[in-house]
Amino acid sequence: MKSINKQHEINKDKGEVKVEFSGRNITPYGGFGLFRKFVGKLGIEKVLNKVLVANTEADKYPVGRKIMSLVHGLVSGLERPSDTEVLKRDKVFQKVIGYEDYPHQSTLSRFLKAFSVPEANRIGQQGVQMLLKVRNNFRGWLKLTLDLDSHVKTVYGNQQRAKVGYNPKKPGRKSYHPLFCFIGETRDFFLGKFRAGNTNSSSGAIEFLKICLGLLPKWVMQFYVRADSGFYSFEFLWFLEKRRIKYAVAVRVYRTLQMRLCGLDY
């Protein structure tokens, strides 16, 4: 009799327990209100509309709106255009960022497919100009530190210009290997350079650094460069020496260097 009653209680619980979500005015992206103010203060969408005038979807979604829709996805941790569907369904999120609608992932995919390298470079240049505007063109700064770094980004599929190269986390996988430059004092991202995955860290580093130096104001009298061992090469160090740039570059401690280090006095 006890076992029958116990089984009846179990069946009764299974039939009566109901789990549902009824909150309609809730979003996990409420913090984007501050991000919206920041983007609006800089007028980023207006700048992008001037840089890229082409529009593949008539006037429903201007270029700036489509790019910022992709940026919202990246800030949210969504790496693929298809993942942005969760943002298109979230009407509360759209209200927070001031949008009446959100582009479909197919619209974003077609937009990216038609994108070109020169257009991406123009966006990067505008990013530098906006940074200089925010930092008052670094007026009063006589010294600046440029932190150089590279990053291996693994991709899955047959993405354009993805190549198999050095990939410590996913050996044998295709990847990208971009260069980055940051301002050490403010920790601002300054400029980046897209590269295929089979590119060495120091490859193109001199040309990249020349571009960075050329974009900074002339009144900065002294530059410092910090970089990891991937940038250690005779050509790169010689360029720094010629430009009288003070630097700290990590060195791979080969056996020949180990032998020279023994017995040195500082």
C-alpha positions as CSV (number, residue, x, y, z in Angstrom):
1,M,0.0,0.0,0.0
2,K,2.9,2.4,0.8
3,S,4.6,1.8,-2.5
4,I,1.4,2.4,-4.4
5,N,0.8,5.7,-2.6
6,K,4.4,6.8,-3.1
7,Q,4.2,6.0,-6.8
8,H,0.9,8.0,-7.0
9,E,2.6,11.1,-5.4
10,I,5.5,10.9,-7.9
11,N,3.1,10.8,-10.9
12,K,1.0,13.6,-9.4
13,D,4.1,15.8,-9.0
14,K,5.2,15.1,-12.6
15,G,1.8,16.2,-13.9
16,E,1.4,19.3,-11.8
17,V,4.9,20.9,-11.9
18,K,5.0,23.6,-14.6
19,V,8.0,25.8,-15.5
20,E,7.5,28.9,-17.6
21,F,9.0,32.3,-18.2
22,S,6.5,35.1,-18.3
23,G,8.7,38.2,-18.0
24,R,8.3,40.4,-21.1
25,N,10.2,43.6,-20.2
26,I,13.4,41.9,-19.2
27,T,16.7,41.7,-21.1
28,P,20.2,40.6,-20.1
29,Y,21.7,43.5,-22.2
30,G,20.5,46.4,-20.0
31,G,24.0,47.7,-19.6
32,F,24.0,48.8,-23.3
33,G,22.3,52.0,-22.2
34,L,25.7,53.4,-21.3
35,F,27.2,52.0,-24.5
36,R,24.5,53.8,-26.4
37,K,25.4,57.1,-24.8
38,F,29.1,56.6,-25.6
39,V,28.3,55.8,-29.3
40,G,25.9,58.7,-29.6
41,K,28.4,61.2,-28.0
42,L,31.0,60.2,-30.6
43,G,28.5,60.2,-33.5
44,I,29.9,56.9,-34.7
45,E,27.0,55.9,-37.0
46,K,27.2,59.3,-38.7
47,V,30.9,58.9,-39.3
48,L,30.5,55.4,-40.7
49,N,27.8,56.6,-43.1
50,K,30.2,59.2,-44.5
51,V,33.1,56.8,-44.8
52,L,31.0,54.1,-46.5
53,V,28.3,55.5,-48.7
54,A,27.4,52.2,-50.5
55,N,24.2,50.5,-49.2
56,T,23.0,47.1,-50.4
57,E,19.6,47.2,-48.7
58,A,18.2,50.5,-50.0
59,D,17.8,52.9,-47.1
60,K,16.2,50.6,-44.5
61,Y,19.5,50.0,-42.7
62,P,22.2,52.6,-43.4
63,V,25.8,51.4,-43.4
64,G,26.5,52.8,-40.0
65,R,23.5,51.0,-38.5
66,K,24.6,47.6,-40.0
67,I,28.2,48.0,-38.8
68,M,27.0,49.0,-35.3
69,S,24.6,46.0,-35.3
70,L,27.6,43.8,-35.8
71,V,29.5,45.7,-33.1
72,H,26.7,45.2,-30.6
73,G,26.9,41.4,-31.3
74,L,30.6,41.4,-30.7
75,V,30.3,43.4,-27.4
76,S,27.6,40.9,-26.4
77,G,30.0,38.0,-27.0
78,L,28.3,36.9,-30.2
79,E,31.0,36.1,-32.8
80,R,28.8,35.1,-35.8
81,P,26.2,37.1,-37.7
82,S,23.8,34.2,-37.2
83,D,24.1,34.6,-33.4
84,T,22.6,38.1,-33.6
85,E,19.2,36.6,-34.1
86,V,18.8,36.7,-30.3
87,L,19.3,40.5,-30.5
88,K,16.7,40.8,-33.3
89,R,14.1,39.0,-31.1
90,D,14.9,41.1,-28.0
91,K,12.7,44.1,-28.4
92,V,13.7,45.4,-24.9
93,F,17.4,45.4,-26.0
94,Q,16.5,47.3,-29.2
95,K,14.7,49.9,-27.1
96,V,17.7,50.3,-24.8
97,I,20.0,51.0,-27.8
98,G,17.4,53.3,-29.5
99,Y,16.6,51.0,-32.4
100,E,13.1,50.4,-33.8
101,D,14.3,47.2,-35.6
102,Y,17.4,45.0,-35.9
103,P,18.9,43.7,-39.2
104,H,18.4,40.1,-40.0
105,Q,21.5,37.9,-40.0
106,S,21.2,37.4,-43.8
107,T,21.4,41.2,-44.3
108,L,24.6,41.4,-42.2
109,S,26.1,38.4,-44.0
110,R,25.5,40.0,-47.4
111,F,26.9,43.2,-46.2
112,L,30.1,41.6,-45.0
113,K,30.4,39.6,-48.2
114,A,30.5,42.8,-50.2
115,F,33.0,44.5,-47.8
116,S,36.5,45.4,-49.1
117,V,39.9,45.9,-47.6
118,P,40.1,49.6,-48.5
119,E,36.8,50.2,-46.8
120,A,38.1,48.4,-43.7
121,N,41.2,50.6,-43.7
122,R,39.1,53.8,-43.9
123,I,37.1,52.7,-40.9
124,G,40.4,52.1,-39.0
125,Q,41.6,55.5,-39.9
126,Q,38.4,57.1,-38.6
127,G,38.8,55.1,-35.4
128,V,42.2,56.7,-34.9
129,Q,40.7,60.2,-35.5
130,M,38.0,59.6,-33.0
131,L,40.5,58.4,-30.4
132,L,42.6,61.5,-31.0
133,K,39.5,63.6,-30.6
134,V,38.6,61.9,-27.3
135,R,42.2,62.4,-26.0
136,N,42.4,66.0,-27.2
137,N,45.0,65.0,-29.7
138,F,47.4,64.1,-26.8
139,R,48.1,67.8,-26.2
140,G,50.6,68.2,-23.5
141,W,52.0,64.7,-23.9
142,L,55.7,64.7,-24.8
143,K,56.2,60.9,-24.4
144,L,54.0,58.0,-25.4
145,T,54.4,54.3,-25.1
146,L,53.3,52.0,-28.0
147,D,52.6,48.4,-27.0
148,L,52.7,46.0,-29.9
149,D,51.1,42.6,-29.9
150,S,49.8,39.9,-32.2
151,H,47.0,37.4,-31.7
152,V,46.2,34.1,-33.2
153,K,42.5,33.8,-34.0
154,T,41.3,30.3,-35.0
155,V,38.6,30.0,-37.6
156,Y,36.5,27.1,-38.7
157,G,35.6,26.7,-42.3
158,N,37.1,28.3,-45.4
159,Q,37.2,32.0,-44.5
160,Q,38.9,34.3,-46.9
161,R,42.7,34.7,-46.3
162,A,42.7,32.2,-43.4
163,K,45.8,30.1,-43.5
164,V,47.4,27.3,-41.5
165,G,50.3,28.7,-39.4
166,Y,51.5,28.9,-35.8
167,N,48.5,28.0,-33.6
168,P,49.4,26.9,-30.1
169,K,45.8,26.2,-29.0
170,K,44.6,24.5,-32.2
171,P,47.6,23.1,-34.2
172,G,46.8,22.5,-37.8
173,R,43.7,24.8,-37.8
174,K,43.4,27.8,-40.1
175,S,43.7,31.1,-38.4
176,Y,44.3,34.8,-38.7
177,H,47.3,36.6,-37.1
178,P,46.6,40.3,-36.8
179,L,48.9,43.0,-35.4
180,F,47.7,45.4,-32.7
181,C,49.0,48.7,-31.3
182,F,47.9,50.1,-27.9
183,I,48.7,53.3,-26.2
184,G,50.5,52.2,-23.0
185,E,49.6,55.2,-20.8
186,T,45.9,55.2,-21.6
187,R,45.4,51.5,-22.6
188,D,43.6,52.6,-25.7
189,F,43.5,50.5,-28.8
190,F,45.2,52.6,-31.4
191,L,45.5,50.6,-34.7
192,G,45.4,47.1,-36.1
193,K,46.5,45.3,-39.2
194,F,44.9,42.2,-40.6
195,R,47.2,39.3,-41.6
196,A,46.8,35.7,-42.6
197,G,47.5,33.0,-40.1
198,N,50.8,31.8,-41.7
199,T,52.4,35.2,-41.0
200,N,55.3,35.6,-38.6
201,S,54.8,38.0,-35.6
202,S,57.5,40.4,-36.8
203,S,56.5,40.3,-40.5
204,G,55.3,43.8,-41.5
205,A,55.9,45.1,-38.0
206,I,58.2,47.9,-39.2
207,E,55.7,49.2,-41.8
208,F,52.9,48.9,-39.2
209,L,54.9,50.9,-36.6
210,K,55.7,53.6,-39.3
211,I,52.0,54.0,-39.9
212,C,51.3,54.3,-36.2
213,L,54.0,56.9,-35.7
214,G,52.8,58.9,-38.6
215,L,49.3,59.1,-37.2
216,L,50.4,60.5,-33.8
217,P,50.9,64.3,-33.3
218,K,54.3,65.8,-34.1
219,W,54.7,67.4,-30.6
220,V,55.3,63.9,-29.0
221,M,59.1,64.0,-28.8
222,Q,59.9,60.6,-27.4
223,F,58.4,57.2,-28.1
224,Y,58.8,54.0,-26.2
225,V,58.0,50.6,-27.7
226,R,57.2,47.4,-25.8
227,A,56.7,44.1,-27.5
228,D,57.0,40.3,-26.8
229,S,59.6,37.9,-28.3
230,G,57.6,37.5,-31.5
231,F,58.9,40.9,-32.6
232,Y,62.5,40.2,-31.8
233,S,64.5,40.5,-35.0
234,F,67.6,42.4,-36.1
235,E,65.7,44.4,-38.6
236,F,63.0,45.5,-36.2
237,L,65.5,46.5,-33.4
238,W,67.7,48.3,-35.9
239,F,64.8,50.4,-37.0
240,L,64.1,51.3,-33.4
241,E,67.7,52.3,-32.9
242,K,67.8,54.5,-36.1
243,R,64.6,56.3,-35.0
244,R,66.0,56.7,-31.5
245,I,63.0,54.9,-30.0
246,K,63.5,53.5,-26.6
247,Y,62.3,49.9,-26.4
248,A,61.8,46.8,-24.3
249,V,61.5,43.7,-26.4
250,A,61.5,40.2,-25.0
251,V,64.1,37.8,-26.4
252,R,64.0,34.1,-26.8
253,V,66.9,32.9,-24.7
254,Y,68.7,30.6,-27.2
255,R,71.7,28.6,-26.1
256,T,74.1,31.0,-27.8
257,L,72.6,33.9,-25.8
258,Q,72.7,31.9,-22.6
259,M,76.5,31.4,-23.1
260,R,76.9,35.2,-23.6
261,L,74.9,36.1,-20.5
262,C,77.1,34.1,-18.1
263,G,79.4,36.3,-16.1
264,L,77.9,39.6,-17.2
265,D,78.0,42.5,-14.7
266,Y,75.3,45.1,-14.5
